[in-house]
Amino acid sequence: MADRNWRNQTAITEFILLGFGDFPELKILLFLMFLVIYMATVAGNTLTMVLVVSDQQLHTPMYFFLGNLSCLETCYTSTILPRLLASFLNGDKTISFSGCFTQFFIFGSLACTECYLLAAMSYDRYLAICKPLHYSTLMNNRFCLQLAAGSWLNGCLVTVVFVLFLSQLTFCGPNEIDHFYCDALPFMELSCSDIYWLVLFHFILSCVFTLPPFLLTLTSYVCIIASILSIPSTTGRQKAFSTCSSHLIVVTIYYGTLTIVYVLPKHNTLSLLNKVLSLSYTVMTPLVNPLIYSLKNREVKDALSKAVSKYVAFTKTC
């Protein structure tokens, strides 16, 4: 009897990601829409990385962090969209047990890393606006590297710790995850084990590792806005605000949608709204980030213009 129960508990080897439901008439439309989004996201963020690396004018702390963010956004989208696109094509919504864990680990690591990178970028803008005389001394190359490396390491560390606990769960019941990717809470709800303490641990871990960067970002912008408002001239205020407006928009979109998704009540009637909002920070934010930074930053537009001019000149000589 014990042996039979053990076999029943370990029977689940794959999960089914329900995604956005079963709408055969919308499959092609959804596939084309997400394909265009994915290609635009990868192209935009890759172009940003290339510009940051190749243009000497962009070799500053702000664009160093922007390059890291673009790399992260490319990985972020590539963790979710290719599998989603494949499911639209072949109708296969299954994902293996190990594949689900892998997707959650990569996605969780990148999401946490983004919180720290956004905090580092906000601190960079705080120093540039509120401590301009000490900026070059405080935000030196070594400190930039430490902030970036620390962001990536913290993101991986917190997710490794949680995945180790998550891997101890037993799955013996339904295997349908009501989401378009392997998120922690929908995944845990399928477990036959008691998940009360794990859900509590997930909440504590999220607070410990994501609340500090959020508070640092919030504090930095409170100080930045206070400093900008104290500038007597309108031109000076506009110039100061223009240096951080792009980042402020990105932070607002990311934390705004993230907060709504995890605060929203987990009712079946709201599951579709939850998925749509999840698209905002998993798919749409990586798409619009390059647009926001390129449209708002003169340096990026100048670098792009120079790159296009060089390419045109090169093609004429060939």
BELRABEL-V515407 format. One record per backbone hydrogen bond with DSSP energy under -0.5 kcal/mol. CO is the residue of the C=O (numbers start at 1). NH is the residue of the N-H. E is the energy in kcal/mol with one decimal. If there is no record, write none. Layout:
CO,NH,E + CO,NH,E
This chain:
1,5,-2.4 + 2,6,-2.1 + 3,7,-2.0 + 4,8,-2.2 + 5,9,-2.1 + 6,10,-1.4 + 8,11,-1.1 + 9,171,-0.5 + 13,97,-2.3 + 15,17,-0.6 + 15,95,-2.7 + 16,18,-0.8 + 16,177,-2.9 + 18,21,-1.7 + 21,23,-0.9 + 23,26,-1.7 + 23,27,-0.6 + 24,27,-0.9 + 26,30,-3.0 + 27,31,-2.7 + 28,32,-2.6 + 29,33,-2.3 + 30,34,-2.7 + 31,35,-2.2 + 32,36,-2.3 + 33,37,-2.1 + 34,38,-2.6 + 35,39,-2.7 + 36,40,-2.5 + 37,41,-2.5 + 38,42,-2.6 + 39,43,-2.5 + 40,44,-2.8 + 41,45,-2.5 + 42,46,-2.3 + 43,47,-2.4 + 44,48,-1.9 + 45,49,-2.2 + 46,50,-2.5 + 47,51,-2.6 + 48,52,-2.4 + 49,53,-2.1 + 50,54,-2.7 + 51,55,-2.4 + 54,56,-0.6 + 55,58,-1.3 + 56,59,-1.5 + 58,60,-1.9 + 60,64,-2.1 + 61,65,-2.3 + 62,66,-1.6 + 63,67,-2.2 + 64,68,-1.7 + 65,69,-2.5 + 66,70,-2.5 + 67,71,-2.0 + 68,72,-2.4 + 69,73,-2.7 + 70,74,-1.9 + 71,75,-2.0 + 72,76,-2.8 + 73,77,-2.3 + 74,78,-2.0 + 75,79,-1.2 + 76,79,-0.6 + 76,80,-0.6 + 77,80,-1.0 + 77,81,-2.6 + 80,84,-1.6 + 81,85,-3.1 + 82,86,-2.1 + 83,87,-1.8 + 84,88,-1.4 + 85,89,-1.6 + 86,90,-2.8 + 87,91,-1.4 + 91,93,-0.8 + 93,17,-2.8 + 95,15,-3.5 + 96,100,-2.5 + 97,101,-1.9 + 98,102,-2.5 + 99,103,-2.5 + 100,104,-2.4 + 101,105,-2.7 + 102,106,-2.5 + 103,107,-2.7 + 104,108,-3.2 + 105,109,-2.4 + 106,110,-2.3 + 107,111,-2.5 + 108,112,-2.2 + 109,113,-2.4 + 110,114,-2.3 + 111,115,-1.3 + 112,116,-1.5 + 113,117,-2.6 + 114,118,-2.7 + 115,119,-1.6 + 116,120,-2.4 + 117,121,-2.4 + 118,122,-2.1 + 119,123,-2.3 + 120,124,-2.0 + 121,125,-2.0 + 122,126,-2.1 + 123,127,-2.4 + 124,128,-2.1 + 125,129,-2.0 + 126,130,-3.0 + 126,131,-0.6 + 127,131,-1.3 + 131,134,-0.9 + 131,135,-0.7 + 132,135,-0.5 + 134,138,-2.8 + 135,139,-3.1 + 138,140,-1.2 + 140,144,-2.3 + 141,145,-2.3 + 142,146,-2.1 + 143,147,-2.5 + 144,148,-2.5 + 145,149,-2.8 + 146,150,-2.6 + 147,151,-1.8 + 148,152,-2.1 + 149,153,-2.6 + 150,154,-2.5 + 151,155,-1.9 + 152,156,-1.9 + 153,157,-2.8 + 154,158,-2.3 + 155,159,-1.2 + 156,160,-2.5 + 157,161,-2.2 + 158,162,-1.8 + 159,163,-2.9 + 160,164,-2.0 + 161,165,-1.3 + 162,166,-2.6 + 163,167,-2.3 + 165,168,-1.3 + 166,169,-1.7 + 170,172,-0.5 + 170,192,-3.0 + 170,193,-0.9 + 171,12,-0.8 + 175,16,-3.0 + 175,177,-0.6 + 176,178,-0.6 + 177,18,-2.4 + 177,179,-2.5 + 179,19,-2.5 + 181,183,-1.5 + 183,187,-1.6 + 184,188,-2.7 + 185,189,-1.9 + 187,190,-1.1 + 188,191,-1.8 + 190,173,-0.6 + 193,195,-0.7 + 195,199,-2.9 + 196,200,-2.1 + 197,201,-2.5 + 198,202,-2.7 + 199,203,-2.1 + 200,204,-2.5 + 201,205,-3.0 + 202,206,-2.3 + 203,207,-2.1 + 204,208,-2.8 + 205,209,-2.2 + 206,210,-2.2 + 206,211,-0.5 + 207,211,-1.6 + 210,214,-1.6 + 211,215,-2.9 + 212,216,-2.5 + 213,217,-2.3 + 214,218,-2.7 + 215,219,-2.9 + 216,220,-2.5 + 217,221,-2.0 + 218,222,-1.9 + 219,223,-2.3 + 220,224,-2.3 + 221,225,-2.7 + 222,226,-2.1 + 223,227,-2.3 + 224,228,-2.6 + 225,229,-2.4 + 226,230,-1.0 + 228,231,-1.4 + 233,237,-1.9 + 234,238,-2.4 + 235,239,-2.4 + 236,240,-2.4 + 237,241,-2.6 + 238,242,-2.0 + 239,243,-0.8 + 240,243,-0.7 + 241,244,-1.3 + 241,245,-1.5 + 244,248,-2.2 + 245,249,-2.1 + 246,250,-2.0 + 247,251,-2.6 + 248,252,-2.3 + 249,253,-2.3 + 250,254,-2.5 + 251,255,-2.6 + 252,256,-1.9 + 253,257,-2.1 + 254,258,-2.1 + 255,259,-2.4 + 256,260,-2.0 + 257,261,-2.4 + 258,262,-1.8 + 259,263,-1.6 + 260,264,-2.2 + 265,267,-1.8 + 267,270,-1.1 + 268,271,-1.2 + 270,274,-2.5 + 271,275,-2.0 + 272,276,-2.4 + 273,277,-2.5 + 274,278,-2.1 + 275,279,-1.7 + 276,280,-0.8 + 277,280,-0.7 + 277,281,-0.9 + 278,282,-1.8 + 279,283,-2.3 + 279,284,-2.7 + 280,285,-2.1 + 283,287,-1.0 + 284,288,-2.6 + 285,289,-2.0 + 286,290,-0.6 + 287,291,-0.6 + 288,292,-3.0 + 289,293,-2.5 + 290,294,-2.4 + 291,295,-2.5 + 292,296,-1.8 + 293,297,-1.7 + 296,298,-0.6 + 297,301,-1.9 + 298,302,-2.7 + 299,303,-2.4 + 300,304,-2.5 + 301,305,-2.3 + 302,306,-2.4 + 303,307,-2.2 + 304,308,-2.4 + 305,309,-2.3 + 306,310,-2.4 + 307,311,-2.1 + 308,312,-2.6 + 309,313,-2.5 + 310,314,-2.3 + 311,315,-2.4 + 312,316,-1.7 + 313,317,-1.3 + 314,318,-1.0
